Amino acid sequence: MTVDAVEVMEEIVTEEPMRNHNHDLIQVLSEKLDGAVRYEVYHEDAEGACEECQKIWEEIKQDDLRHIEMLRNEIIRHVHNNTFD
């Protein structure tokens, strides 16, 4: 690592690398993205076994997709406003 890279890494370690509210947006976005994929698997598991379960998983997935869009738009807004730090 170059001296500059070491200095940057030390700064990241010693200072808060990202404000909590921005980190929270990223964290929840990640969880929602994982969930949306997982719910698709659960939906497939219920195929031929329980139509109502399929409906539940689809509805939960659609809710998460809506939340993903909300989070994504807010992150974009922070980036455009130079407040994503």
C-alpha positions as CSV (number, residue, x, y, z in Angstrom):
1,M,0.0,0.0,0.0
2,T,1.2,3.5,-0.8
3,V,1.6,6.1,2.0
4,D,-1.5,7.9,0.7
5,A,-3.6,4.7,0.8
6,V,-2.4,4.0,4.4
7,E,-3.3,7.5,5.4
8,V,-6.8,7.1,3.9
9,M,-7.3,3.8,5.6
10,E,-6.2,5.2,9.0
11,E,-8.7,8.1,8.5
12,I,-11.5,5.6,7.8
13,V,-10.7,3.6,10.9
14,T,-10.3,6.5,13.2
15,E,-13.2,8.6,12.0
16,E,-16.8,7.8,11.4
17,P,-16.7,6.6,7.7
18,M,-20.4,7.4,7.1
19,R,-23.1,9.1,9.0
20,N,-25.4,6.8,10.8
21,H,-28.6,7.8,8.9
22,N,-26.8,7.1,5.6
23,H,-25.5,3.8,6.8
24,D,-29.0,2.9,7.9
25,L,-30.3,3.5,4.4
26,I,-27.6,1.2,2.9
27,Q,-28.1,-1.4,5.6
28,V,-31.9,-1.7,5.2
29,L,-31.6,-1.6,1.4
30,S,-29.2,-4.6,1.5
31,E,-31.6,-6.5,3.8
32,K,-34.6,-5.7,1.6
33,L,-32.7,-6.8,-1.6
34,D,-31.8,-10.1,0.1
35,G,-35.4,-10.5,1.3
36,A,-36.9,-10.0,-2.2
37,V,-34.7,-12.8,-3.5
38,R,-35.6,-15.0,-0.6
39,Y,-39.3,-14.5,-0.9
40,E,-39.1,-15.6,-4.5
41,V,-37.6,-18.9,-3.3
42,Y,-40.3,-19.2,-0.7
43,H,-43.0,-18.6,-3.3
44,E,-41.5,-21.4,-5.5
45,D,-41.5,-23.7,-2.4
46,A,-45.2,-23.2,-2.0
47,E,-46.0,-24.0,-5.7
48,G,-48.5,-26.9,-5.8
49,A,-48.6,-27.0,-2.0
50,C,-50.3,-23.8,-0.8
51,E,-51.8,-21.1,-3.1
52,E,-52.4,-18.8,-0.1
53,C,-48.8,-19.0,0.9
54,Q,-47.8,-18.1,-2.6
55,K,-50.0,-15.0,-2.4
56,I,-48.5,-14.1,0.9
57,W,-44.9,-14.4,-0.3
58,E,-45.7,-12.4,-3.5
59,E,-47.4,-9.6,-1.4
60,I,-44.4,-9.4,1.0
61,K,-42.0,-9.3,-2.0
62,Q,-44.0,-6.5,-3.6
63,D,-43.9,-4.5,-0.4
64,D,-40.1,-5.0,-0.2
65,L,-39.7,-3.9,-3.8
66,R,-41.7,-0.7,-3.0
67,H,-39.4,-0.1,0.0
68,I,-36.3,-0.8,-2.1
69,E,-37.4,1.9,-4.5
70,M,-38.0,4.3,-1.6
71,L,-34.6,3.7,-0.1
72,R,-32.9,3.9,-3.5
73,N,-34.5,7.2,-4.3
74,E,-33.5,8.6,-0.9
75,I,-29.9,7.5,-1.3
76,I,-29.9,9.2,-4.8
77,R,-31.3,12.4,-3.2
78,H,-28.6,12.4,-0.6
79,V,-25.9,11.9,-3.3
80,H,-27.3,14.7,-5.4
81,N,-27.4,17.0,-2.4
82,N,-23.8,16.1,-1.4
83,T,-25.1,14.8,2.0
84,F,-24.2,11.1,1.5
85,D,-21.3,11.1,3.8
